[in-house]
Amino acid sequence: MIFTVQIKVMPLKDLLDPQGKAVMGGLQNLGLNNVTDVRIGKHIDLQIDAETKETAQSIAEDAAKKLLANPVMEVYEITVN
């Protein structure tokens, strides 16, 4: 069975997010002063061929830990559909 997996990777909250700060400055320059914070991350979609949803979850966990996210600087969240 083919499962669609979304992985959201975001910088740790304690770390400076230079891209987010740059976008925040741009939004303020455009007069969008109601935005109080911006964090920039990655959204990754995977199509995984697995027997069960749990197996697809496990494969996605391996991919995130080994390649898609840097655990020193980022956290990730996996959703399997």
N, C-alpha and C positions, 0 to 999 in steps of 0.2 A: 504494500500500500504506500502511496506517495503522501507524505505529510508536508505541509507548508509551515516553515519555522521562521519566526521573526526574532532577531537578536538586536536589542537596543544596547549600545555601548555608550557610556557617559563618563566624563572625567570625575574623579573623586571630588566630593563637595569641598574638601579641605585644600584642594589644589587650585592655583590660579588657572583660569581658562582664557588665554590670550585671544582666541577667536571670538569667544563670547564677549569679551571686553570691547573688541573692535566693533562688533555688531551693535553692542549697546551704545557706543559712541555715535555710530551712524544713525541709529534710531532717534537719539536725542537731537542730533543735527537736523533731522527731518521733523522735529517738533513732537515726536511721539514720546512724551515725557511720562506717561502712565506706566510704561514698561520699567520694572524695577530691577530685573536681573535677566541675563541671557546666558545659557550654557549650550555649547555646541557639541554634539556627539555624532554617532554613526547609527544608521539603521541598515541592517543586513537581512536579506531574505534568502533562505535556503530551501530547496526542494530535496527532501530526504526520503529515500526508499527504505522502509523499515517494516518489520512485522507488526510492531505495536507503537502506540503513542509514547510509551515509556522508553522504548529503544530509540526512537527519534529524538526524544529529549536528551538521552545519554550521549548520542552522537553529536548533537548540537553543543552540549556541555564540553565535550572533548575539543570541538572546533574552537569554541570561545576561549577555553583555557590555554590551548596550545598555539593559537594563531590570531584569533580575531580581537582579543582584548589583552591589554597589558595590565596584569593585576596590581602592579605597583602604582599605576596612575589612573586606572579605570575600573568601573564596575559594569556588569552586564546583567540583562534581564532577558529571559527566553520565554517565548510564547509559541506553543505548538497547536496548529489547527488541523 
